[in-house]
Amino acid sequence: MNKPFQFKQFTVNQNRCAMKIGTDGVLLGAWASVDKNLFSVLDIGAGTGVLSLMIAQRSSAETIEAVEIDADAFEQCAENFENAPWADRLFCYHASLLEFVEEIDDEYDLIICNPPFYSEDYKTDNKSRDLARFNDAMPFEHLIYAVANLLSTDGLFSVVIPYKEEVKFTELALKAGLYLNRALHVKGNPQSEIKRSLLEFSFKQQEVKTSELIIETARHQYTEDYINLTKDFYLKM
């Protein structure tokens, strides 16, 4: 798991990050709406920086900024940015989310986040993995507060969360004036339950577009939808 992860157009080192490259992040990076007029992007809780790198590949956004609280992950993210073909457009801050909100006056056209989300009460012996994995590092309330303060009037916020948290998260967002516009429900295979929700919010109320994505029909037999979504990134797609 500590080996560099090779995508088609960039490489991600992950040996110093608690949270390794996973399906959730790649799906979100591929699914998030990227407008042709996109100027500024913020990646909250960047980890390896993979979301920022995917958005850099997919868009012509001039400024892609990332914020990461964990020192090792921050340094790794900065290194991954420096080694990327789009290094001049990528920048990583080492700060907590609430510190960042207090200090930054900018607004962003796209905010993207693959947040830490295990609300279960147990902890492991690996502190940095716990920080990345458990939502006491970034409660949903903090995330929504940050987005409501940093998103531009016409901006979009894209996030991936456990499906069981979707109603709660959507209600919290609504209280902050953020409306759900688009949702993708992800299942591992046709028989499995919905595991993840990819959600897109804005300050504009509109009819919610909901769709479903099944990842595979059998072990390593990927669906056409999944291949089409990820083929610009994964080497073997």
C-alpha positions in Angstrom: 0.0 0.0 0.0 3.0 2.3 0.4 4.0 2.1 -3.2 3.5 5.2 -5.4 0.1 5.1 -7.1 0.5 5.5 -10.9 -2.3 7.2 -12.8 -2.3 7.9 -16.5 -1.0 11.5 -16.2 0.5 11.7 -12.7 1.9 9.8 -9.8 0.9 10.0 -6.2 3.3 9.1 -3.4 1.3 7.9 -0.4 3.8 6.3 2.1 3.5 9.2 4.6 -0.3 9.5 4.4 -2.6 7.6 6.7 -5.3 7.4 4.1 -4.2 5.8 0.9 -5.6 6.2 -2.6 -9.1 4.6 -2.6 -12.1 4.2 -4.8 -14.1 7.0 -3.0 -11.6 9.7 -3.8 -11.1 8.6 -7.4 -14.8 8.5 -8.0 -15.3 11.9 -6.5 -12.5 13.4 -8.5 -13.9 12.0 -11.7 -17.6 12.8 -11.0 -17.4 16.3 -9.6 -18.7 18.9 -12.1 -16.0 20.9 -13.8 -17.3 24.0 -15.5 -15.3 25.4 -18.4 -15.2 28.8 -16.6 -13.8 27.2 -13.4 -11.2 29.5 -12.0 -10.5 28.5 -8.3 -10.8 25.2 -6.5 -10.4 24.2 -2.9 -9.7 20.6 -1.8 -10.5 20.3 2.0 -8.6 17.6 3.9 -6.4 16.9 0.9 -4.4 13.9 2.1 -2.2 12.8 -0.8 -3.7 15.6 -3.0 -5.3 13.1 -5.4 -8.5 15.1 -5.7 -6.6 18.3 -6.6 -4.5 16.5 -9.1 -7.6 14.9 -10.8 -9.3 18.3 -11.0 -6.1 19.8 -12.4 -6.1 17.1 -15.1 -9.8 17.7 -15.9 -10.0 21.5 -15.9 -8.2 24.7 -16.7 -8.7 26.1 -13.2 -6.0 28.6 -12.6 -5.8 28.2 -8.8 -6.2 24.8 -7.1 -5.6 25.1 -3.4 -5.6 22.3 -0.8 -5.7 22.4 3.0 -4.4 19.5 5.2 -4.0 19.4 9.0 -1.7 16.4 9.3 2.0 17.4 9.0 3.2 14.3 7.2 0.2 14.3 4.8 0.7 18.0 4.1 4.4 17.5 3.2 3.5 14.5 1.0 0.7 16.5 -0.7 3.1 19.4 -1.4 5.6 17.0 -2.9 3.0 15.3 -5.1 2.0 18.8 -6.3 5.6 19.8 -7.1 6.0 16.6 -9.1 2.8 17.0 -11.1 2.5 18.4 -14.7 0.3 21.2 -13.3 2.6 22.2 -10.4 2.2 25.9 -11.1 -1.5 25.7 -10.5 -1.4 23.7 -7.3 -0.8 24.9 -3.7 -1.2 23.2 -0.3 -1.7 24.9 3.1 -0.8 23.3 6.4 -3.7 24.3 8.7 -6.9 23.1 10.3 -10.0 23.8 8.4 -11.3 26.4 10.9 -8.0 28.2 10.9 -8.1 28.3 7.2 -11.6 29.7 7.1 -10.6 32.5 9.5 -7.5 33.5 7.5 -8.8 33.2 3.9 -10.8 36.0 2.2 -11.0 34.2 -1.2 -14.0 32.4 -2.6 -13.9 29.2 -4.6 -15.9 28.1 -7.7 -15.5 24.5 -6.7 -14.9 23.0 -3.2 -14.3 19.3 -3.1 -13.9 17.0 -0.1 -13.4 13.3 0.7 -13.9 13.8 4.5 -12.8 11.4 7.3 -15.9 9.5 8.3 -16.2 6.9 10.9 -18.4 8.0 13.7 -17.9 4.7 15.6 -16.3 5.1 19.0 -13.3 2.9 18.7 -9.8 4.1 17.9 -6.8 2.2 16.6 -3.1 2.5 17.7 -2.3 4.5 14.5 -2.9 8.1 15.5 -2.6 9.7 12.0 -4.8 7.0 10.5 -7.4 7.7 13.2 -7.2 11.4 12.5 -7.8 10.8 8.8 -10.5 8.2 9.4 -12.6 9.4 12.3 -14.9 12.4 11.8 -13.9 14.0 15.1 -11.0 15.4 13.0 -13.5 17.2 10.8 -17.1 17.1 11.9 -19.7 17.6 9.2 -20.8 20.8 10.9 -17.3 22.3 10.5 -17.1 21.2 6.8 -20.5 22.8 6.0 -19.6 25.9 7.9 -16.4 26.2 5.9 -18.2 25.6 2.6 -20.9 28.2 3.3 -18.2 30.8 4.0 -15.8 29.9 1.2 -18.0 29.0 -1.8 -18.7 31.6 -4.5 -22.3 32.6 -5.2 -22.4 30.3 -8.3 -20.0 27.7 -6.9 -20.4 24.0 -6.4 -19.5 21.8 -3.5 -18.8 18.1 -4.1 -18.4 15.5 -1.3 -18.4 11.7 -0.8 -19.9 10.3 2.4 -21.4 7.1 3.7 -24.9 6.6 2.3 -26.3 6.2 5.8 -25.2 9.8 6.6 -26.8 11.4 3.4 -30.1 12.6 5.0 -28.3 14.1 8.1 -25.6 15.8 5.9 -28.2 17.2 3.4 -30.2 18.6 6.3 -27.1 20.3 7.8 -26.3 21.7 4.4 -29.8 23.1 4.0 -29.5 25.0 7.3 -26.5 26.7 5.8 -28.3 27.6 2.6 -26.7 24.8 0.5 -29.1 22.8 -1.7 -28.5 19.3 -3.0 -28.4 19.4 -6.8 -27.0 16.1 -7.8 -26.4 12.7 -6.1 -24.7 9.5 -7.1 -25.4 6.3 -5.1 -22.5 3.8 -5.3 -22.9 0.0 -4.9 -20.0 -2.5 -5.0 -22.1 -5.0 -7.1 -25.7 -5.3 -8.2 -26.6 -7.4 -5.1 -24.9 -5.2 -2.5 -26.5 -2.3 -0.6 -25.7 1.3 -1.5 -22.5 2.1 0.4 -21.5 5.7 -0.6 -23.2 8.9 -1.7 -21.5 11.4 -3.9 -23.3 14.7 -3.4 -23.1 18.1 -5.2 -24.5 21.2 -3.5 -24.9 24.9 -4.5 -26.7 28.0 -3.2 -29.4 27.5 -5.9 -32.4 25.3 -5.4 -33.2 23.0 -8.3 -34.5 19.6 -9.1 -32.2 17.0 -7.7 -30.7 14.6 -10.3 -30.1 11.2 -8.7 -28.3 8.3 -10.3 -26.7 5.0 -9.3 -23.3 3.5 -10.0 -22.5 -0.2 -9.7 -18.7 -0.8 -9.6 -18.5 -4.4 -10.7 -20.7 -7.3 -11.8 -18.2 -9.9 -10.5 -14.7 -9.7 -9.0 -12.7 -7.4 -11.3 -15.5 -7.4 -13.9 -16.1 -3.7 -13.9 -19.3 -2.1 -15.3 -19.3 0.1 -18.3 -20.4 3.1 -16.2 -17.5 2.6 -13.8 -15.0 2.2 -16.6 -16.3 5.3 -18.4 -16.1 7.4 -15.2 -12.5 6.4 -14.3 -10.8 5.5 -17.6 -9.0 8.9 -17.9 -7.2 8.1 -14.7 -6.7 4.4 -14.0 -3.9 2.8 -16.0 -5.7 -0.5 -16.7 -9.1 1.0 -17.7 
